[in-house]
Every structure is written in C-alpha cells, then in structure tokens.
Amino acid sequence: MKINYLADENIPLLVIKELKKEGLKIEYLPEKLLGMKDKELINYAREKEFILLTFDKDFGQLVFKEKVKSQGIILLRFPPISPTKIKSIIKEILTDKGFDPNGKFVVVHETHMRIVALP
C-alpha cells in the first residue's frame, strides 16, 4: 500500500522537492491553502487520505485533547538546522518498509521516534 504524505508549510519546499525526486509520494500544502488553521489542515489531510508531516506540536493537542480525527500525523521534534538534515531524517523514516503511520501519531526525534495510536 502506497502512503501519501502532506507536508505542512513549516517543512521547507526544497526538502519536499528533493524527496519527490527520490520517489516519495509527498505533497506540499497547496498555495491556496497556506495559512489555514490547524484544525482545517487536519480535516483537509484526512479527507484526502494524507498523513500530515509537520514541525507544529499543536497538532498533538488537537488530536488528543480536542479529539479531532486524523488519518495520521508525523511530528518532527528536532532542530530544523538545515534542509539536508531534515530531508535525511524524513527520508530514513518514510522509506522504512515496516513503517505504517496510518491511524498513528508519530513523534520523530533525531535518534528515535515514539508511536502512539490515535484515539
């Protein structure tokens, strides 16, 4: 099963372009949707069956406290030092054959990740 990802606007566009060149199915938030509220973004991603990829920790609050439904969220929790570093970490995770973020909240650190089922 091919998983589709949607990158939040806080992921550098250069990173998305490089990952797409390497064959990953990852889309950047369409320009007309830039600046949309987090709840609207979760709903958009769920409707389009995208796993949301973001640096914004507010999404945890939305799915766990406010019970907003989501297809899945990958929260990047490492310093965005450079596009090269961001791309490297994202690529390592998304190309792992056993990785399935559907229905999960995945918190990614530089050296490890934590996976929790969504409510």
Biopython code that builds the backbone (N, CA, C, O; Angstrom):
import numpy as np
from Bio.PDB.StructureBuilder import StructureBuilder

atoms = [
    (1, "MET", "N", (0.841, -1.186, 0.000)),
    (1, "MET", "CA", (0.000, 0.000, 0.000)),
    (1, "MET", "C", (0.886, 1.249, 0.000)),
    (1, "MET", "O", (1.773, 1.382, 0.842)),
    (2, "LYS", "N", (0.649, 2.139, -0.922)),
    (2, "LYS", "CA", (1.408, 3.380, -1.024)),
    (2, "LYS", "C", (0.780, 4.411, -0.087)),
    (2, "LYS", "O", (-0.426, 4.651, -0.130)),
    (3, "ILE", "N", (1.608, 5.010, 0.750)),
    (3, "ILE", "CA", (1.127, 6.012, 1.692)),
    (3, "ILE", "C", (1.392, 7.389, 1.102)),
    (3, "ILE", "O", (2.469, 7.653, 0.567)),
    (4, "ASN", "N", (0.398, 8.261, 1.205)),
    (4, "ASN", "CA", (0.521, 9.626, 0.705)),
    (4, "ASN", "C", (0.732, 10.575, 1.874)),
    (4, "ASN", "O", (0.041, 10.491, 2.890)),
    (5, "TYR", "N", (1.688, 11.473, 1.722)),
    (5, "TYR", "CA", (2.026, 12.415, 2.775)),
    (5, "TYR", "C", (1.724, 13.833, 2.328)),
    (5, "TYR", "O", (1.832, 14.164, 1.147)),
    (6, "LEU", "N", (1.341, 14.670, 3.294)),
    (6, "LEU", "CA", (1.120, 16.088, 3.054)),
    (6, "LEU", "C", (2.033, 16.853, 4.001)),
    (6, "LEU", "O", (1.936, 16.705, 5.219)),
    (7, "ALA", "N", (2.915, 17.666, 3.443)),
    (7, "ALA", "CA", (3.838, 18.459, 4.248)),
    (7, "ALA", "C", (3.203, 19.784, 4.632)),
    (7, "ALA", "O", (2.694, 20.515, 3.782)),
    (8, "ASP", "N", (3.241, 20.079, 5.907)),
    (8, "ASP", "CA", (2.773, 21.361, 6.412)),
    (8, "ASP", "C", (3.691, 22.452, 5.855)),
    (8, "ASP", "O", (4.797, 22.168, 5.394)),
    (9, "GLU", "N", (3.226, 23.690, 5.903)),
    (9, "GLU", "CA", (4.007, 24.788, 5.335)),
    (9, "GLU", "C", (5.297, 25.072, 6.105)),
    (9, "GLU", "O", (6.126, 25.854, 5.639)),
    (10, "ASN", "N", (5.484, 24.450, 7.282)),
    (10, "ASN", "CA", (6.722, 24.666, 8.025)),
    (10, "ASN", "C", (7.847, 23.704, 7.602)),
    (10, "ASN", "O", (8.950, 23.764, 8.145)),
    (11, "ILE", "N", (7.569, 22.832, 6.649)),
    (11, "ILE", "CA", (8.599, 21.973, 6.060)),
    (11, "ILE", "C", (9.145, 22.726, 4.830)),
    (11, "ILE", "O", (8.368, 23.127, 3.963)),
    (12, "PRO", "N", (10.460, 22.920, 4.750)),
    (12, "PRO", "CA", (10.997, 23.669, 3.604)),
    (12, "PRO", "C", (10.620, 23.034, 2.257)),
    (12, "PRO", "O", (10.718, 21.819, 2.083)),
    (13, "LEU", "N", (10.195, 23.864, 1.325)),
    (13, "LEU", "CA", (9.799, 23.393, 0.000)),
    (13, "LEU", "C", (10.943, 22.646, -0.690)),
    (13, "LEU", "O", (10.703, 21.672, -1.404)),
    (14, "LEU", "N", (12.158, 23.085, -0.487)),
    (14, "LEU", "CA", (13.326, 22.402, -1.055)),
    (14, "LEU", "C", (13.372, 20.941, -0.611)),
    (14, "LEU", "O", (13.695, 20.061, -1.409)),
    (15, "VAL", "N", (13.055, 20.680, 0.642)),
    (15, "VAL", "CA", (13.044, 19.315, 1.172)),
    (15, "VAL", "C", (12.003, 18.480, 0.433)),
    (15, "VAL", "O", (12.278, 17.347, 0.036)),
    (16, "ILE", "N", (10.822, 19.032, 0.251)),
    (16, "ILE", "CA", (9.737, 18.323, -0.425)),
    (16, "ILE", "C", (10.137, 17.995, -1.861)),
    (16, "ILE", "O", (9.932, 16.872, -2.323)),
    (17, "LYS", "N", (10.700, 18.958, -2.558)),
    (17, "LYS", "CA", (11.122, 18.735, -3.949)),
    (17, "LYS", "C", (12.155, 17.617, -4.030)),
    (17, "LYS", "O", (12.078, 16.764, -4.914)),
    (18, "GLU", "N", (13.117, 17.616, -3.119)),
    (18, "GLU", "CA", (14.161, 16.583, -3.119)),
    (18, "GLU", "C", (13.579, 15.204, -2.818)),
    (18, "GLU", "O", (13.959, 14.221, -3.454)),
    (19, "LEU", "N", (12.667, 15.122, -1.863)),
    (19, "LEU", "CA", (12.046, 13.841, -1.520)),
    (19, "LEU", "C", (11.203, 13.308, -2.680)),
    (19, "LEU", "O", (11.182, 12.104, -2.934)),
    (20, "LYS", "N", (10.512, 14.203, -3.379)),
    (20, "LYS", "CA", (9.724, 13.790, -4.544)),
    (20, "LYS", "C", (10.617, 13.247, -5.652)),
    (20, "LYS", "O", (10.266, 12.273, -6.318)),
    (21, "LYS", "N", (11.779, 13.882, -5.848)),
    (21, "LYS", "CA", (12.729, 13.408, -6.857)),
    (21, "LYS", "C", (13.178, 11.983, -6.551)),
    (21, "LYS", "O", (13.497, 11.210, -7.455)),
    (22, "GLU", "N", (13.196, 11.649, -5.272)),
    (22, "GLU", "CA", (13.631, 10.323, -4.853)),
    (22, "GLU", "C", (12.482, 9.321, -4.805)),
    (22, "GLU", "O", (12.648, 8.196, -4.333)),
    (23, "GLY", "N", (11.316, 9.738, -5.297)),
    (23, "GLY", "CA", (10.210, 8.808, -5.452)),
    (23, "GLY", "C", (9.190, 8.754, -4.325)),
    (23, "GLY", "O", (8.265, 7.943, -4.371)),
    (24, "LEU", "N", (9.340, 9.595, -3.323)),
    (24, "LEU", "CA", (8.353, 9.593, -2.246)),
    (24, "LEU", "C", (7.097, 10.344, -2.675)),
    (24, "LEU", "O", (7.169, 11.361, -3.364)),
    (25, "LYS", "N", (5.958, 9.830, -2.258)),
    (25, "LYS", "CA", (4.668, 10.460, -2.575)),
    (25, "LYS", "C", (4.359, 11.462, -1.460)),
    (25, "LYS", "O", (3.660, 11.153, -0.495)),
    (26, "ILE", "N", (4.902, 12.669, -1.625)),
    (26, "ILE", "CA", (4.734, 13.706, -0.622)),
    (26, "ILE", "C", (4.342, 14.999, -1.319)),
    (26, "ILE", "O", (4.994, 15.435, -2.267)),
    (27, "GLU", "N", (3.284, 15.591, -0.839)),
    (27, "GLU", "CA", (2.766, 16.815, -1.443)),
    (27, "GLU", "C", (2.978, 17.975, -0.485)),
    (27, "GLU", "O", (2.972, 17.810, 0.735)),
    (28, "TYR", "N", (3.163, 19.144, -1.064)),
    (28, "TYR", "CA", (3.272, 20.363, -0.276)),
    (28, "TYR", "C", (1.891, 20.983, -0.203)),
    (28, "TYR", "O", (1.104, 20.875, -1.144)),
    (29, "LEU", "N", (1.601, 21.619, 0.891)),
    (29, "LEU", "CA", (0.319, 22.273, 1.059)),
    (29, "LEU", "C", (0.079, 23.230, -0.115)),
    (29, "LEU", "O", (0.894, 24.119, -0.358)),
    (30, "PRO", "N", (-1.033, 23.056, -0.846)),
    (30, "PRO", "CA", (-1.290, 23.933, -1.993)),
    (30, "PRO", "C", (-1.274, 25.407, -1.583)),
    (30, "PRO", "O", (-1.717, 25.763, -0.491)),
    (31, "GLU", "N", (-0.764, 26.248, -2.465)),
    (31, "GLU", "CA", (-0.617, 27.671, -2.163)),
    (31, "GLU", "C", (-1.919, 28.298, -1.676)),
    (31, "GLU", "O", (-1.905, 29.136, -0.775)),
    (32, "LYS", "N", (-3.027, 27.902, -2.257)),
    (32, "LYS", "CA", (-4.307, 28.498, -1.865)),
    (32, "LYS", "C", (-4.697, 28.137, -0.432)),
    (32, "LYS", "O", (-5.576, 28.772, 0.151)),
    (33, "LEU", "N", (-4.044, 27.118, 0.137)),
    (33, "LEU", "CA", (-4.365, 26.691, 1.499)),
    (33, "LEU", "C", (-3.345, 27.159, 2.529)),
    (33, "LEU", "O", (-3.507, 26.904, 3.722)),
    (34, "LEU", "N", (-2.303, 27.837, 2.081)),
    (34, "LEU", "CA", (-1.291, 28.322, 3.019)),
    (34, "LEU", "C", (-1.942, 29.244, 4.046)),
    (34, "LEU", "O", (-2.789, 30.070, 3.704)),
    (35, "GLY", "N", (-1.545, 29.096, 5.287)),
    (35, "GLY", "CA", (-2.095, 29.926, 6.348)),
    (35, "GLY", "C", (-3.395, 29.403, 6.940)),
    (35, "GLY", "O", (-3.972, 30.049, 7.814)),
    (36, "MET", "N", (-3.872, 28.238, 6.479)),
    (36, "MET", "CA", (-5.125, 27.714, 7.039)),
    (36, "MET", "C", (-4.907, 27.295, 8.487)),
    (36, "MET", "O", (-3.784, 26.988, 8.886)),
    (37, "LYS", "N", (-5.957, 27.282, 9.256)),
    (37, "LYS", "CA", (-5.896, 26.898, 10.669)),
    (37, "LYS", "C", (-5.573, 25.415, 10.779)),
    (37, "LYS", "O", (-5.883, 24.629, 9.884)),
    (38, "ASP", "N", (-4.940, 25.043, 11.900)),
    (38, "ASP", "CA", (-4.501, 23.664, 12.105)),
    (38, "ASP", "C", (-5.647, 22.659, 12.018)),
    (38, "ASP", "O", (-5.488, 21.593, 11.424)),
    (39, "LYS", "N", (-6.785, 22.983, 12.596)),
    (39, "LYS", "CA", (-7.924, 22.062, 12.563)),
    (39, "LYS", "C", (-8.401, 21.843, 11.130)),
    (39, "LYS", "O", (-8.739, 20.723, 10.748)),
    (40, "GLU", "N", (-8.426, 22.909, 10.345)),
    (40, "GLU", "CA", (-8.816, 22.793, 8.934)),
    (40, "GLU", "C", (-7.807, 21.941, 8.168)),
    (40, "GLU", "O", (-8.180, 21.165, 7.288)),
    (41, "LEU", "N", (-6.542, 22.089, 8.506)),
    (41, "LEU", "CA", (-5.492, 21.321, 7.835)),
    (41, "LEU", "C", (-5.629, 19.828, 8.140)),
    (41, "LEU", "O", (-5.493, 18.996, 7.243)),
    (42, "ILE", "N", (-5.895, 19.492, 9.393)),
    (42, "ILE", "CA", (-6.107, 18.075, 9.746)),
    (42, "ILE", "C", (-7.290, 17.521, 8.959)),
    (42, "ILE", "O", (-7.216, 16.423, 8.408)),
    (43, "ASN", "N", (-8.371, 18.276, 8.908)),
    (43, "ASN", "CA", (-9.560, 17.815, 8.183)),
    (43, "ASN", "C", (-9.277, 17.646, 6.691)),
    (43, "ASN", "O", (-9.708, 16.667, 6.082)),
    (44, "TYR", "N", (-8.554, 18.597, 6.107)),
    (44, "TYR", "CA", (-8.184, 18.506, 4.687)),
    (44, "TYR", "C", (-7.350, 17.245, 4.444)),
    (44, "TYR", "O", (-7.624, 16.483, 3.517)),
    (45, "ALA", "N", (-6.335, 17.032, 5.279)),
    (45, "ALA", "CA", (-5.466, 15.859, 5.122)),
    (45, "ALA", "C", (-6.266, 14.567, 5.262)),
    (45, "ALA", "O", (-6.063, 13.629, 4.490)),
    (46, "ARG", "N", (-7.166, 14.508, 6.229)),
    (46, "ARG", "CA", (-7.975, 13.300, 6.437)),
    (46, "ARG", "C", (-8.884, 13.036, 5.236)),
    (46, "ARG", "O", (-8.997, 11.899, 4.778)),
    (47, "GLU", "N", (-9.527, 14.082, 4.730)),
    (47, "GLU", "CA", (-10.415, 13.928, 3.570)),
    (47, "GLU", "C", (-9.664, 13.411, 2.345)),
    (47, "GLU", "O", (-10.204, 12.622, 1.570)),
    (48, "LYS", "N", (-8.430, 13.852, 2.173)),
    (48, "LYS", "CA", (-7.613, 13.444, 1.023)),
    (48, "LYS", "C", (-6.775, 12.201, 1.309)),
    (48, "LYS", "O", (-6.005, 11.755, 0.458)),
    (49, "GLU", "N", (-6.930, 11.641, 2.520)),
    (49, "GLU", "CA", (-6.201, 10.441, 2.965)),
    (49, "GLU", "C", (-4.683, 10.644, 2.957)),
    (49, "GLU", "O", (-3.925, 9.784, 2.508)),
    (50, "PHE", "N", (-4.264, 11.800, 3.463)),
    (50, "PHE", "CA", (-2.858, 12.120, 3.616)),
    (50, "PHE", "C", (-2.435, 11.943, 5.071)),
    (50, "PHE", "O", (-3.211, 12.198, 5.992)),
    (51, "ILE", "N", (-1.205, 11.505, 5.261)),
    (51, "ILE", "CA", (-0.567, 11.548, 6.566)),
    (51, "ILE", "C", (0.096, 12.921, 6.641)),
    (51, "ILE", "O", (0.857, 13.288, 5.746)),
    (52, "LEU", "N", (-0.180, 13.669, 7.683)),
    (52, "LEU", "CA", (0.349, 15.020, 7.829)),
    (52, "LEU", "C", (1.749, 14.984, 8.423)),
    (52, "LEU", "O", (1.993, 14.301, 9.417)),
    (53, "LEU", "N", (2.650, 15.713, 7.819)),
    (53, "LEU", "CA", (4.043, 15.821, 8.245)),
    (53, "LEU", "C", (4.281, 17.264, 8.674)),
    (53, "LEU", "O", (4.092, 18.181, 7.875)),
    (54, "THR", "N", (4.700, 17.485, 9.948)),
    (54, "THR", "CA", (4.773, 18.847, 10.465)),
    (54, "THR", "C", (5.807, 19.010, 11.569)),
    (54, "THR", "O", (6.229, 18.035, 12.190)),
    (55, "PHE", "N", (6.204, 20.239, 11.802)),
    (55, "PHE", "CA", (7.016, 20.605, 12.962)),
    (55, "PHE", "C", (6.134, 21.215, 14.057)),
    (55, "PHE", "O", (6.637, 21.545, 15.131)),
    (56, "ASP", "N", (4.850, 21.369, 13.810)),
    (56, "ASP", "CA", (3.927, 22.074, 14.706)),
    (56, "ASP", "C", (3.343, 21.138, 15.763)),
    (56, "ASP", "O", (2.524, 20.272, 15.455)),
    (57, "LYS", "N", (3.775, 21.321, 17.017)),
    (57, "LYS", "CA", (3.330, 20.424, 18.090)),
    (57, "LYS", "C", (1.877, 20.656, 18.511)),
    (57, "LYS", "O", (1.336, 19.869, 19.288)),
    (58, "ASP", "N", (1.236, 21.711, 18.019)),
    (58, "ASP", "CA", (-0.173, 21.953, 18.347)),
    (58, "ASP", "C", (-1.091, 20.845, 17.848)),
    (58, "ASP", "O", (-2.201, 20.688, 18.355)),
    (59, "PHE", "N", (-0.642, 20.080, 16.866)),
    (59, "PHE", "CA", (-1.481, 19.005, 16.335)),
    (59, "PHE", "C", (-1.723, 17.907, 17.380)),
    (59, "PHE", "O", (-2.763, 17.250, 17.357)),
    (60, "GLY", "N", (-0.785, 17.713, 18.276)),
    (60, "GLY", "CA", (-0.979, 16.745, 19.367)),
    (60, "GLY", "C", (-2.144, 17.153, 20.247)),
    (60, "GLY", "O", (-2.968, 16.318, 20.619)),
    (61, "GLN", "N", (-2.215, 18.415, 20.576)),
    (61, "GLN", "CA", (-3.320, 18.965, 21.372)),
    (61, "GLN", "C", (-4.651, 18.723, 20.662)),
    (61, "GLN", "O", (-5.635, 18.330, 21.287)),
    (62, "LEU", "N", (-4.668, 18.960, 19.358)),
    (62, "LEU", "CA", (-5.914, 18.808, 18.609)),
    (62, "LEU", "C", (-6.409, 17.364, 18.584)),
    (62, "LEU", "O", (-7.599, 17.119, 18.786)),
    (63, "VAL", "N", (-5.522, 16.413, 18.342)),
    (63, "VAL", "CA", (-5.985, 15.030, 18.212)),
    (63, "VAL", "C", (-6.204, 14.340, 19.559)),
    (63, "VAL", "O", (-7.077, 13.479, 19.668)),
    (64, "PHE", "N", (-5.436, 14.696, 20.577)),
    (64, "PHE", "CA", (-5.575, 14.001, 21.861)),
    (64, "PHE", "C", (-6.504, 14.710, 22.841)),
    (64, "PHE", "O", (-7.240, 14.046, 23.570)),
    (65, "LYS", "N", (-6.486, 16.021, 22.876)),
    (65, "LYS", "CA", (-7.340, 16.764, 23.824)),
    (65, "LYS", "C", (-8.687, 17.118, 23.210)),
    (65, "LYS", "O", (-9.731, 16.970, 23.846)),
    (66, "GLU", "N", (-8.650, 17.589, 21.960)),
    (66, "GLU", "CA", (-9.888, 18.028, 21.308)),
    (66, "GLU", "C", (-10.532, 16.932, 20.468)),
    (66, "GLU", "O", (-11.622, 17.124, 19.928)),
    (67, "LYS", "N", (-9.869, 15.788, 20.356)),
    (67, "LYS", "CA", (-10.401, 14.609, 19.652)),
    (67, "LYS", "C", (-10.714, 14.857, 18.180)),
    (67, "LYS", "O", (-11.665, 14.290, 17.641)),
    (68, "VAL", "N", (-9.914, 15.706, 17.527)),
    (68, "VAL", "CA", (-10.065, 15.925, 16.087)),
    (68, "VAL", "C", (-9.541, 14.679, 15.378)),
    (68, "VAL", "O", (-8.430, 14.228, 15.655)),
    (69, "LYS", "N", (-10.317, 14.134, 14.488)),
    (69, "LYS", "CA", (-9.945, 12.906, 13.764)),
    (69, "LYS", "C", (-8.845, 13.186, 12.743)),
    (69, "LYS", "O", (-8.813, 14.248, 12.121)),
    (70, "SER", "N", (-7.946, 12.220, 12.581)),
    (70, "SER", "CA", (-6.829, 12.379, 11.661)),
    (70, "SER", "C", (-6.492, 11.040, 11.021)),
    (70, "SER", "O", (-6.674, 9.987, 11.631)),
    (71, "GLN", "N", (-5.999, 11.089, 9.788)),
    (71, "GLN", "CA", (-5.509, 9.897, 9.094)),
    (71, "GLN", "C", (-4.218, 9.413, 9.749)),
    (71, "GLN", "O", (-3.949, 8.213, 9.816)),
    (72, "GLY", "N", (-3.428, 10.368, 10.229)),
    (72, "GLY", "CA", (-2.148, 10.098, 10.867)),
    (72, "GLY", "C", (-1.307, 11.361, 10.837)),
    (72, "GLY", "O", (-1.438, 12.187, 9.933)),
    (73, "ILE", "N", (-0.437, 11.504, 11.838)),
    (73, "ILE", "CA", (0.406, 12.697, 11.929)),
    (73, "ILE", "C", (1.824, 12.271, 12.280)),
    (73, "ILE", "O", (2.043, 11.424, 13.146)),
    (74, "ILE", "N", (2.778, 12.877, 11.590)),
    (74, "ILE", "CA", (4.189, 12.696, 11.923)),
    (74, "ILE", "C", (4.697, 14.057, 12.380)),
    (74, "ILE", "O", (4.789, 15.001, 11.595)),
    (75, "LEU", "N", (5.025, 14.136, 13.664)),
    (75, "LEU", "CA", (5.503, 15.372, 14.267)),
    (75, "LEU", "C", (7.023, 15.320, 14.371)),
    (75, "LEU", "O", (7.581, 14.450, 15.039)),
    (76, "LEU", "N", (7.675, 16.247, 13.711)),
    (76, "LEU", "CA", (9.136, 16.317, 13.725)),
    (76, "LEU", "C", (9.569, 17.163, 14.920)),
    (76, "LEU", "O", (9.227, 18.341, 15.010)),
    (77, "ARG", "N", (10.322, 16.556, 15.832)),
    (77, "ARG", "CA", (10.734, 17.234, 17.064)),
    (77, "ARG", "C", (12.258, 17.256, 17.172)),
    (77, "ARG", "O", (12.835, 16.753, 18.136)),
    (78, "PHE", "N", (12.877, 17.832, 16.189)),
    (78, "PHE", "CA", (14.321, 18.028, 16.218)),
    (78, "PHE", "C", (14.591, 19.410, 15.633)),
    (78, "PHE", "O", (13.775, 19.935, 14.876)),
    (79, "PRO", "N", (15.726, 19.997, 15.980)),
    (79, "PRO", "CA", (16.002, 21.332, 15.447)),
    (79, "PRO", "C", (16.132, 21.314, 13.927)),
    (79, "PRO", "O", (16.921, 20.538, 13.388)),
    (80, "PRO", "N", (15.370, 22.157, 13.227)),
    (80, "PRO", "CA", (15.459, 22.195, 11.765)),
    (80, "PRO", "C", (16.710, 22.953, 11.311)),
    (80, "PRO", "O", (16.630, 24.033, 10.726)),
    (81, "ILE", "N", (17.853, 22.359, 11.598)),
    (81, "ILE", "CA", (19.147, 23.005, 11.366)),
    (81, "ILE", "C", (19.390, 23.315, 9.893)),
    (81, "ILE", "O", (19.824, 24.411, 9.540)),
    (82, "SER", "N", (19.106, 22.343, 9.048)),
    (82, "SER", "CA", (19.333, 22.557, 7.612)),
    (82, "SER", "C", (18.363, 21.694, 6.812)),
    (82, "SER", "O", (17.898, 20.665, 7.301)),
    (83, "PRO", "N", (18.056, 22.113, 5.577)),
    (83, "PRO", "CA", (17.194, 21.283, 4.724)),
    (83, "PRO", "C", (17.780, 19.888, 4.506)),
    (83, "PRO", "O", (17.035, 18.912, 4.420)),
    (84, "THR", "N", (19.095, 19.788, 4.418)),
    (84, "THR", "CA", (19.736, 18.492, 4.208)),
    (84, "THR", "C", (19.461, 17.548, 5.376)),
    (84, "THR", "O", (19.165, 16.372, 5.166)),
    (85, "LYS", "N", (19.558, 18.054, 6.595)),
    (85, "LYS", "CA", (19.310, 17.248, 7.791)),
    (85, "LYS", "C", (17.831, 16.844, 7.860)),
    (85, "LYS", "O", (17.510, 15.693, 8.157)),
    (86, "ILE", "N", (16.953, 17.781, 7.591)),
    (86, "ILE", "CA", (15.513, 17.492, 7.616)),
    (86, "ILE", "C", (15.195, 16.395, 6.602)),
    (86, "ILE", "O", (14.514, 15.420, 6.920)),
    (87, "LYS", "N", (15.696, 16.567, 5.382)),
    (87, "LYS", "CA", (15.449, 15.583, 4.320)),
    (87, "LYS", "C", (15.971, 14.211, 4.717)),
    (87, "LYS", "O", (15.292, 13.204, 4.516)),
    (88, "SER", "N", (17.152, 14.167, 5.270)),
    (88, "SER", "CA", (17.771, 12.904, 5.656)),
    (88, "SER", "C", (16.927, 12.146, 6.682)),
    (88, "SER", "O", (16.705, 10.944, 6.541)),
    (89, "ILE", "N", (16.465, 12.845, 7.702)),
    (89, "ILE", "CA", (15.669, 12.195, 8.746)),
    (89, "ILE", "C", (14.316, 11.747, 8.195)),
    (89, "ILE", "O", (13.882, 10.624, 8.451)),
    (90, "ILE", "N", (13.650, 12.618, 7.441)),
    (90, "ILE", "CA", (12.350, 12.261, 6.866)),
    (90, "ILE", "C", (12.492, 11.057, 5.936)),
    (90, "ILE", "O", (11.704, 10.115, 6.007)),
    (91, "LYS", "N", (13.487, 11.093, 5.076)),
    (91, "LYS", "CA", (13.676, 10.008, 4.109)),
    (91, "LYS", "C", (13.918, 8.680, 4.821)),
    (91, "LYS", "O", (13.359, 7.655, 4.430)),
    (92, "GLU", "N", (14.737, 8.694, 5.852)),
    (92, "GLU", "CA", (15.032, 7.460, 6.589)),
    (92, "GLU", "C", (13.761, 6.830, 7.149)),
    (92, "GLU", "O", (13.588, 5.613, 7.101)),
    (93, "ILE", "N", (12.891, 7.652, 7.670)),
    (93, "ILE", "CA", (11.653, 7.142, 8.266)),
    (93, "ILE", "C", (10.664, 6.677, 7.198)),
    (93, "ILE", "O", (10.130, 5.571, 7.276)),
    (94, "LEU", "N", (10.428, 7.523, 6.209)),
    (94, "LEU", "CA", (9.388, 7.227, 5.226)),
    (94, "LEU", "C", (9.755, 6.099, 4.270)),
    (94, "LEU", "O", (8.866, 5.521, 3.646)),
    (95, "THR", "N", (11.017, 5.773, 4.140)),
    (95, "THR", "CA", (11.407, 4.680, 3.252)),
    (95, "THR", "C", (11.552, 3.351, 3.986)),
    (95, "THR", "O", (11.855, 2.333, 3.364)),
    (96, "ASP", "N", (11.340, 3.348, 5.285)),
    (96, "ASP", "CA", (11.384, 2.104, 6.062)),
    (96, "ASP", "C", (10.161, 1.273, 5.679)),
    (96, "ASP", "O", (9.027, 1.699, 5.897)),
    (97, "LYS", "N", (10.388, 0.095, 5.114)),
    (97, "LYS", "CA", (9.293, -0.755, 4.607)),
    (97, "LYS", "C", (8.281, -1.140, 5.691)),
    (97, "LYS", "O", (7.110, -1.360, 5.384)),
    (98, "GLY", "N", (8.709, -1.223, 6.934)),
    (98, "GLY", "CA", (7.800, -1.619, 8.008)),
    (98, "GLY", "C", (7.072, -0.461, 8.658)),
    (98, "GLY", "O", (6.283, -0.672, 9.578)),
    (99, "PHE", "N", (7.318, 0.760, 8.203)),
    (99, "PHE", "CA", (6.723, 1.949, 8.808)),
    (99, "PHE", "C", (5.331, 2.189, 8.250)),
    (99, "PHE", "O", (5.164, 2.360, 7.042)),
    (100, "ASP", "N", (4.327, 2.203, 9.128)),
    (100, "ASP", "CA", (2.950, 2.475, 8.725)),
    (100, "ASP", "C", (2.343, 3.482, 9.700)),
    (100, "ASP", "O", (1.923, 3.103, 10.793)),
    (101, "PRO", "N", (2.294, 4.759, 9.319)),
    (101, "PRO", "CA", (1.775, 5.790, 10.211)),
    (101, "PRO", "C", (0.249, 5.956, 10.191)),
    (101, "PRO", "O", (-0.280, 6.823, 10.885)),
    (102, "ASN", "N", (-0.452, 5.149, 9.418)),
    (102, "ASN", "CA", (-1.918, 5.266, 9.364)),
    (102, "ASN", "C", (-2.512, 5.024, 10.748)),
    (102, "ASN", "O", (-2.238, 4.015, 11.399)),
    (103, "GLY", "N", (-3.343, 5.993, 11.181)),
    (103, "GLY", "CA", (-4.005, 5.876, 12.476)),
    (103, "GLY", "C", (-3.070, 6.088, 13.656)),
    (103, "GLY", "O", (-3.380, 5.690, 14.779)),
    (104, "LYS", "N", (-1.922, 6.717, 13.403)),
    (104, "LYS", "CA", (-0.940, 6.890, 14.473)),
    (104, "LYS", "C", (-0.452, 8.330, 14.554)),
    (104, "LYS", "O", (-0.523, 9.095, 13.592)),
    (105, "PHE", "N", (0.045, 8.669, 15.740)),
    (105, "PHE", "CA", (0.718, 9.939, 15.985)),
    (105, "PHE", "C", (2.169, 9.573, 16.234)),
    (105, "PHE", "O", (2.493, 8.937, 17.238)),
    (106, "VAL", "N", (3.034, 9.971, 15.329)),
    (106, "VAL", "CA", (4.447, 9.591, 15.381)),
    (106, "VAL", "C", (5.272, 10.833, 15.721)),
    (106, "VAL", "O", (5.211, 11.844, 15.022)),
    (107, "VAL", "N", (6.040, 10.739, 16.799)),
    (107, "VAL", "CA", (6.912, 11.837, 17.194)),
    (107, "VAL", "C", (8.342, 11.430, 16.846)),
    (107, "VAL", "O", (8.858, 10.436, 17.355)),
    (108, "VAL", "N", (8.972, 12.213, 15.972)),
    (108, "VAL", "CA", (10.297, 11.884, 15.465)),
    (108, "VAL", "C", (11.343, 12.811, 16.074)),
    (108, "VAL", "O", (11.274, 14.032, 15.933)),
    (109, "HIS", "N", (12.300, 12.211, 16.746)),
    (109, "HIS", "CA", (13.457, 12.933, 17.271)),
    (109, "HIS", "C", (14.659, 12.570, 16.396)),
    (109, "HIS", "O", (14.534, 11.723, 15.511)),
    (110, "GLU", "N", (15.797, 13.179, 16.618)),
    (110, "GLU", "CA", (16.971, 12.884, 15.797)),
    (110, "GLU", "C", (17.413, 11.433, 15.896)),
    (110, "GLU", "O", (17.859, 10.854, 14.906)),
    (111, "THR", "N", (17.296, 10.839, 17.080)),
    (111, "THR", "CA", (17.836, 9.496, 17.286)),
    (111, "THR", "C", (16.788, 8.423, 17.515)),
    (111, "THR", "O", (17.117, 7.237, 17.542)),
    (112, "HIS", "N", (15.544, 8.810, 17.679)),
    (112, "HIS", "CA", (14.496, 7.814, 17.943)),
    (112, "HIS", "C", (13.126, 8.397, 17.609)),
    (112, "HIS", "O", (12.991, 9.587, 17.323)),
    (113, "MET", "N", (12.120, 7.533, 17.652)),
    (113, "MET", "CA", (10.748, 8.008, 17.461)),
    (113, "MET", "C", (9.811, 7.272, 18.411)),
    (113, "MET", "O", (10.088, 6.164, 18.871)),
    (114, "ARG", "N", (8.695, 7.931, 18.684)),
    (114, "ARG", "CA", (7.669, 7.382, 19.557)),
    (114, "ARG", "C", (6.388, 7.309, 18.736)),
    (114, "ARG", "O", (6.022, 8.268, 18.056)),
    (115, "ILE", "N", (5.706, 6.162, 18.804)),
    (115, "ILE", "CA", (4.481, 5.961, 18.017)),
    (115, "ILE", "C", (3.335, 5.655, 18.967)),
    (115, "ILE", "O", (3.421, 4.752, 19.799)),
    (116, "VAL", "N", (2.251, 6.429, 18.830)),
    (116, "VAL", "CA", (1.067, 6.276, 19.668)),
    (116, "VAL", "C", (-0.144, 6.152, 18.756)),
    (116, "VAL", "O", (-0.272, 6.892, 17.780)),
    (117, "ALA", "N", (-1.032, 5.217, 19.073)),
    (117, "ALA", "CA", (-2.269, 5.093, 18.286)),
    (117, "ALA", "C", (-3.150, 6.313, 18.529)),
    (117, "ALA", "O", (-3.259, 6.807, 19.651)),
    (118, "LEU", "N", (-3.773, 6.789, 17.456)),
    (118, "LEU", "CA", (-4.706, 7.896, 17.587)),
    (118, "LEU", "C", (-6.002, 7.427, 18.216)),
    (118, "LEU", "O", (-6.421, 6.288, 18.011)),
    (119, "PRO", "N", (-6.648, 8.313, 18.989)),
    (119, "PRO", "CA", (-7.929, 7.908, 19.611)),
    (119, "PRO", "C", (-9.010, 7.685, 18.572)),
    (119, "PRO", "O", (-10.140, 7.343, 18.920)),
]
sb = StructureBuilder()
sb.init_structure("model")
sb.init_model(0)
sb.init_chain("A")
sb.init_seg("    ")
for serial, (resi, resn, name, xyz) in enumerate(atoms, 1):
    if name == "N":
        sb.init_residue(resn, " ", resi, " ")
    sb.init_atom(name, np.array(xyz, "f"), 0.0, 1.0, " ", f" {name:<3s}", serial, name[0])
structure = sb.get_structure()
